[in-house]
């Protein structure tokens, strides 16, 4: 049902479009290539293009149900704050770019991500940009895209996340195993930290480059927050495509 909703659900207009979006600092010339990998992307059997749909129903402030899907409630997916890959910025200069929740826009390649080696999640059309939480992970820090560092380089810990698949038999000896459908942030060892979607009543984060973020009433930031096994704002469904 989720797949059908993603394919046929309502489409919303964006405002961060070509011509209205300020790039300011342009990226490195090879930002669209994957030649910095230690594997052949085209031959990788564990690399998957995927949409990440939120399990949070904004209209009902509750977890999605099968009945909600039938009633055509809008599902939101992980997306970038810009609408064309040519609008990606340099990863330095104080203009970080956010990963937002936005309604599906058919044909928008920026809503596709990739399960990749080393617990990284790569932008499928911009393979030198990955999920990142800058510096030390603290509650409230927002999810951004950032330059993908070499897999074994020092400082990559804030680019590594564990998606906890909800299938039966998941290793119960892992402390994060109770957080089904969550993105767990393993390098925060003082407590359990996960991705969480913001809601309409929350203030937009403006730390560092986020002050340049353009949002609409149908786009929400994603932040780090202490894990809850039952909070639907922390649950995501991968839709492989």
C-alpha positions as a Markdown table, in Angstrom:
| # | Residue | x | y | z |
|---|---|---|---|---|
| 1 | Unk | 0.0 | 0.0 | 0.0 |
| 2 | Unk | 2.8 | 2.4 | 0.8 |
| 3 | Unk | 4.3 | 1.9 | -2.6 |
| 4 | Unk | 1.0 | 2.7 | -4.3 |
| 5 | Unk | 0.6 | 5.8 | -2.2 |
| 6 | Unk | 4.1 | 7.0 | -3.2 |
| 7 | Unk | 3.4 | 6.5 | -6.8 |
| 8 | Unk | -0.1 | 8.0 | -7.0 |
| 9 | Unk | -0.4 | 10.3 | -4.0 |
| 10 | Unk | -1.0 | 14.0 | -4.2 |
| 11 | Unk | 1.8 | 16.3 | -5.6 |
| 12 | Unk | 2.7 | 19.6 | -4.0 |
| 13 | Unk | 4.5 | 22.5 | -5.5 |
| 14 | Unk | 7.9 | 23.5 | -4.1 |
| 15 | Unk | 9.3 | 27.0 | -3.8 |
| 16 | Unk | 13.0 | 26.2 | -3.8 |
| 17 | Unk | 13.1 | 26.0 | -7.5 |
| 18 | Unk | 15.7 | 26.8 | -10.2 |
| 19 | Unk | 15.7 | 30.6 | -10.6 |
| 20 | Unk | 14.6 | 31.4 | -7.0 |
| 21 | Unk | 17.2 | 29.4 | -5.0 |
| 22 | Unk | 20.5 | 31.0 | -3.9 |
| 23 | Unk | 23.5 | 28.6 | -4.5 |
| 24 | Unk | 26.2 | 31.3 | -3.7 |
| 25 | Unk | 29.0 | 28.7 | -3.3 |
| 26 | Unk | 29.2 | 26.2 | -6.1 |
| 27 | Unk | 30.4 | 22.7 | -5.5 |
| 28 | Unk | 33.5 | 20.8 | -6.7 |
| 29 | Unk | 33.5 | 19.8 | -10.4 |
| 30 | Unk | 33.2 | 16.1 | -9.7 |
| 31 | Unk | 30.3 | 16.2 | -7.3 |
| 32 | Unk | 28.1 | 14.1 | -9.5 |
| 33 | Unk | 30.6 | 11.2 | -9.9 |
| 34 | Unk | 31.1 | 8.2 | -7.7 |
| 35 | Unk | 34.8 | 7.7 | -8.4 |
| 36 | Unk | 35.8 | 8.3 | -4.8 |
| 37 | Unk | 34.4 | 4.9 | -3.8 |
| 38 | Unk | 36.3 | 1.8 | -3.0 |
| 39 | Unk | 33.8 | -0.2 | -5.0 |
| 40 | Unk | 32.3 | -0.2 | -8.5 |
| 41 | Unk | 28.9 | 1.4 | -8.1 |
| 42 | Unk | 27.4 | -0.2 | -11.2 |
| 43 | Unk | 28.5 | -3.7 | -10.1 |
| 44 | Unk | 27.7 | -3.3 | -6.4 |
| 45 | Unk | 25.2 | -6.0 | -5.4 |
| 46 | Unk | 24.4 | -4.4 | -2.0 |
| 47 | Unk | 23.8 | -0.9 | -3.3 |
| 48 | Unk | 20.1 | 0.0 | -3.5 |
| 49 | Unk | 18.2 | 3.1 | -4.8 |
| 50 | Unk | 15.5 | 3.8 | -2.2 |
| 51 | Unk | 12.9 | 6.3 | -1.1 |
| 52 | Unk | 12.5 | 6.8 | 2.7 |
| 53 | Unk | 8.9 | 7.4 | 3.6 |
| 54 | Unk | 7.9 | 8.7 | 7.1 |
| 55 | Unk | 5.5 | 6.7 | 9.1 |
| 56 | Unk | 4.2 | 9.9 | 10.7 |
| 57 | Unk | 0.7 | 11.1 | 9.6 |
| 58 | Unk | 0.8 | 14.8 | 9.9 |
| 59 | Unk | -2.9 | 15.2 | 9.5 |
| 60 | Unk | -3.7 | 12.9 | 12.4 |
| 61 | Unk | -0.6 | 13.3 | 14.6 |
| 62 | Unk | -0.2 | 9.5 | 14.7 |
| 63 | Unk | 1.4 | 6.6 | 13.0 |
| 64 | Unk | 0.1 | 5.7 | 9.6 |
| 65 | Unk | -2.3 | 2.8 | 9.3 |
| 66 | Unk | -3.4 | 0.8 | 6.3 |
| 67 | Unk | -6.7 | 2.6 | 6.4 |
| 68 | Unk | -4.9 | 6.0 | 6.3 |
| 69 | Unk | -3.2 | 4.9 | 3.1 |
| 70 | Unk | -6.6 | 3.9 | 1.5 |
| 71 | Unk | -8.0 | 7.4 | 2.5 |
| 72 | Unk | -5.2 | 9.1 | 0.6 |
| 73 | Unk | -3.5 | 10.9 | 3.4 |
| 74 | Unk | -0.2 | 12.4 | 2.3 |
| 75 | Unk | 3.0 | 10.6 | 3.0 |
| 76 | Unk | 6.2 | 12.5 | 3.2 |
| 77 | Unk | 9.6 | 11.3 | 2.0 |
| 78 | Unk | 13.2 | 12.3 | 2.6 |
| 79 | Unk | 14.2 | 15.0 | 0.1 |
| 80 | Unk | 16.6 | 17.8 | -0.3 |
| 81 | Unk | 15.8 | 21.5 | 0.2 |
| 82 | Unk | 16.4 | 22.2 | -3.5 |
| 83 | Unk | 14.7 | 21.0 | -6.6 |
| 84 | Unk | 17.4 | 20.3 | -9.1 |
| 85 | Unk | 20.8 | 18.6 | -8.6 |
| 86 | Unk | 22.5 | 21.7 | -10.3 |
| 87 | Unk | 21.6 | 23.6 | -7.1 |
| 88 | Unk | 23.8 | 21.6 | -4.8 |
| 89 | Unk | 26.2 | 23.9 | -3.0 |
| 90 | Unk | 29.8 | 23.6 | -1.9 |
| 91 | Unk | 30.0 | 21.8 | 1.5 |
| 92 | Unk | 32.0 | 24.7 | 3.0 |
| 93 | Unk | 31.1 | 28.4 | 3.5 |
| 94 | Unk | 28.3 | 28.2 | 6.1 |
| 95 | Unk | 25.6 | 27.4 | 3.6 |
| 96 | Unk | 24.8 | 23.8 | 4.5 |
| 97 | Unk | 21.9 | 22.1 | 2.8 |
| 98 | Unk | 19.2 | 20.3 | 4.7 |
| 99 | Unk | 17.6 | 17.0 | 4.1 |
| 100 | Unk | 13.8 | 17.6 | 4.5 |
| 101 | Unk | 10.6 | 15.7 | 4.6 |
| 102 | Unk | 8.5 | 16.7 | 1.5 |
| 103 | Unk | 5.6 | 15.1 | -0.3 |
| 104 | Unk | 6.6 | 12.9 | -3.2 |
| 105 | Unk | 7.2 | 14.7 | -6.5 |
| 106 | Unk | 7.2 | 12.1 | -9.3 |
| 107 | Unk | 10.3 | 12.3 | -11.4 |
| 108 | Unk | 12.3 | 14.1 | -8.7 |
| 109 | Unk | 15.6 | 12.2 | -8.6 |
| 110 | Unk | 16.7 | 14.1 | -5.4 |
| 111 | Unk | 14.2 | 12.0 | -3.4 |
| 112 | Unk | 16.3 | 8.9 | -4.1 |
| 113 | Unk | 19.0 | 7.7 | -1.7 |
| 114 | Unk | 21.3 | 4.7 | -1.7 |
| 115 | Unk | 22.1 | 2.1 | 0.9 |
| 116 | Unk | 25.8 | 2.1 | 0.6 |
| 117 | Unk | 28.8 | 0.4 | 2.3 |
| 118 | Unk | 30.2 | 1.7 | 5.6 |
| 119 | Unk | 26.7 | 2.5 | 7.0 |
| 120 | Unk | 26.4 | 5.6 | 4.8 |
| 121 | Unk | 23.4 | 6.9 | 2.9 |
| 122 | Unk | 24.3 | 8.5 | -0.3 |
| 123 | Unk | 22.3 | 10.9 | -2.5 |
| 124 | Unk | 21.7 | 8.8 | -5.6 |
| 125 | Unk | 22.0 | 11.6 | -8.2 |
| 126 | Unk | 24.8 | 13.4 | -6.2 |
| 127 | Unk | 27.0 | 10.5 | -4.9 |
| 128 | Unk | 29.6 | 12.8 | -3.2 |
| 129 | Unk | 26.9 | 14.0 | -0.8 |
| 130 | Unk | 25.7 | 11.9 | 2.1 |
| 131 | Unk | 23.5 | 12.0 | 5.2 |
| 132 | Unk | 25.5 | 13.9 | 7.9 |
| 133 | Unk | 25.0 | 15.5 | 11.3 |
| 134 | Unk | 27.8 | 18.0 | 11.9 |
| 135 | Unk | 30.2 | 17.7 | 14.8 |
| 136 | Unk | 29.1 | 15.8 | 17.8 |
| 137 | Unk | 25.5 | 14.5 | 17.5 |
| 138 | Unk | 23.2 | 16.3 | 20.0 |
| 139 | Unk | 19.4 | 16.4 | 20.2 |
| 140 | Unk | 18.1 | 19.1 | 17.9 |
| 141 | Unk | 20.9 | 19.1 | 15.4 |
| 142 | Unk | 19.4 | 18.8 | 11.9 |
| 143 | Unk | 20.2 | 16.4 | 9.2 |
| 144 | Unk | 22.1 | 17.8 | 6.3 |
| 145 | Unk | 23.9 | 16.6 | 3.2 |
| 146 | Unk | 27.7 | 16.9 | 3.3 |
| 147 | Unk | 30.8 | 15.9 | 1.4 |
| 148 | Unk | 31.3 | 12.2 | 1.5 |
| 149 | Unk | 34.6 | 11.5 | 3.2 |
| 150 | Unk | 36.7 | 8.5 | 2.3 |
| 151 | Unk | 35.2 | 5.4 | 4.0 |
| 152 | Unk | 38.0 | 4.9 | 6.5 |
| 153 | Unk | 39.0 | 8.5 | 7.1 |
| 154 | Unk | 39.0 | 10.0 | 10.5 |
| 155 | Unk | 35.9 | 12.1 | 11.1 |
| 156 | Unk | 33.4 | 9.9 | 9.2 |
| 157 | Unk | 31.6 | 8.8 | 12.3 |
| 158 | Unk | 29.0 | 11.6 | 11.9 |
| 159 | Unk | 28.2 | 10.1 | 8.4 |
| 160 | Unk | 27.4 | 6.6 | 9.6 |
| 161 | Unk | 23.9 | 5.5 | 10.6 |
| 162 | Unk | 22.2 | 2.2 | 11.2 |
| 163 | Unk | 18.7 | 1.6 | 9.7 |
| 164 | Unk | 17.0 | -0.9 | 12.0 |
| 165 | Unk | 15.0 | -3.2 | 9.7 |
| 166 | Unk | 11.8 | -4.4 | 11.3 |
| 167 | Unk | 12.1 | -8.0 | 10.2 |
| 168 | Unk | 11.8 | -10.9 | 12.6 |
| 169 | Unk | 15.1 | -12.2 | 13.9 |
| 170 | Unk | 17.0 | -8.9 | 14.0 |
| 171 | Unk | 20.0 | -9.4 | 16.3 |
| 172 | Unk | 18.6 | -8.8 | 19.8 |
| 173 | Unk | 22.0 | -8.4 | 21.3 |
| 174 | Unk | 22.3 | -5.0 | 19.7 |
| 175 | Unk | 21.1 | -2.2 | 21.9 |
| 176 | Unk | 19.4 | -0.5 | 19.0 |
| 177 | Unk | 17.3 | -3.6 | 18.0 |
| 178 | Unk | 14.2 | -2.3 | 19.8 |
| 179 | Unk | 14.1 | 0.8 | 17.6 |
| 180 | Unk | 12.4 | -0.8 | 14.6 |
| 181 | Unk | 12.2 | 1.3 | 11.4 |
| 182 | Unk | 14.5 | 3.9 | 13.0 |
| 183 | Unk | 17.8 | 5.5 | 11.8 |
| 184 | Unk | 20.1 | 5.0 | 14.8 |
| 185 | Unk | 23.1 | 7.2 | 15.3 |
| 186 | Unk | 25.8 | 4.9 | 16.7 |
| 187 | Unk | 28.6 | 7.3 | 17.5 |
| 188 | Unk | 26.6 | 8.9 | 20.3 |
| 189 | Unk | 27.4 | 6.5 | 23.0 |
| 190 | Unk | 26.1 | 8.4 | 26.1 |
| 191 | Unk | 22.5 | 7.6 | 25.1 |
| 192 | Unk | 20.4 | 6.3 | 22.1 |
| 193 | Unk | 20.0 | 8.9 | 19.4 |
| 194 | Unk | 17.8 | 8.6 | 16.3 |
| 195 | Unk | 16.5 | 10.7 | 13.4 |
| 196 | Unk | 13.1 | 12.4 | 14.1 |
| 197 | Unk | 10.9 | 14.5 | 11.9 |
| 198 | Unk | 9.9 | 18.0 | 13.0 |
| 199 | Unk | 6.3 | 19.0 | 13.1 |
| 200 | Unk | 4.6 | 22.2 | 12.0 |
| 201 | Unk | 4.6 | 23.7 | 15.5 |
| 202 | Unk | 8.4 | 23.4 | 15.9 |
| 203 | Unk | 10.7 | 26.3 | 15.3 |
| 204 | Unk | 12.9 | 26.0 | 12.2 |
| 205 | Unk | 16.5 | 25.4 | 13.1 |
| 206 | Unk | 18.8 | 28.2 | 12.0 |
| 207 | Unk | 22.2 | 27.0 | 13.3 |
| 208 | Unk | 25.1 | 27.6 | 10.9 |
| 209 | Unk | 24.0 | 27.1 | 7.3 |
| 210 | Unk | 20.4 | 26.4 | 8.2 |
| 211 | Unk | 19.8 | 30.1 | 8.4 |
| 212 | Unk | 19.7 | 30.1 | 4.6 |
| 213 | Unk | 17.1 | 27.4 | 4.4 |
| 214 | Unk | 14.0 | 28.0 | 2.3 |
| 215 | Unk | 11.0 | 26.0 | 3.6 |
| 216 | Unk | 7.3 | 25.8 | 2.8 |
| 217 | Unk | 4.3 | 24.7 | 4.8 |
| 218 | Unk | 4.8 | 21.2 | 3.4 |
| 219 | Unk | 8.5 | 20.7 | 4.2 |
| 220 | Unk | 9.9 | 19.7 | 7.6 |
| 221 | Unk | 13.4 | 19.5 | 8.9 |
| 222 | Unk | 14.7 | 16.2 | 10.3 |
| 223 | Unk | 16.6 | 16.4 | 13.6 |
| 224 | Unk | 18.6 | 14.1 | 16.0 |
| 225 | Unk | 16.5 | 13.2 | 19.1 |
| 226 | Unk | 16.7 | 10.6 | 21.9 |
| 227 | Unk | 15.3 | 7.4 | 20.5 |
| 228 | Unk | 11.8 | 6.2 | 21.3 |
| 229 | Unk | 10.7 | 2.8 | 20.1 |
| 230 | Unk | 7.1 | 3.9 | 19.6 |
| 231 | Unk | 7.3 | 7.4 | 18.3 |
| 232 | Unk | 6.1 | 7.4 | 14.6 |
| 233 | Unk | 8.1 | 10.6 | 14.0 |
| 234 | Unk | 11.2 | 8.4 | 14.2 |
| 235 | Unk | 10.0 | 5.7 | 11.9 |
| 236 | Unk | 10.7 | 5.4 | 8.2 |
| 237 | Unk | 9.8 | 2.9 | 5.5 |
| 238 | Unk | 12.3 | 2.2 | 2.7 |
| 239 | Unk | 10.7 | 1.8 | -0.7 |
| 240 | Unk | 13.1 | 0.2 | -3.1 |
| 241 | Unk | 13.0 | 1.4 | -6.7 |
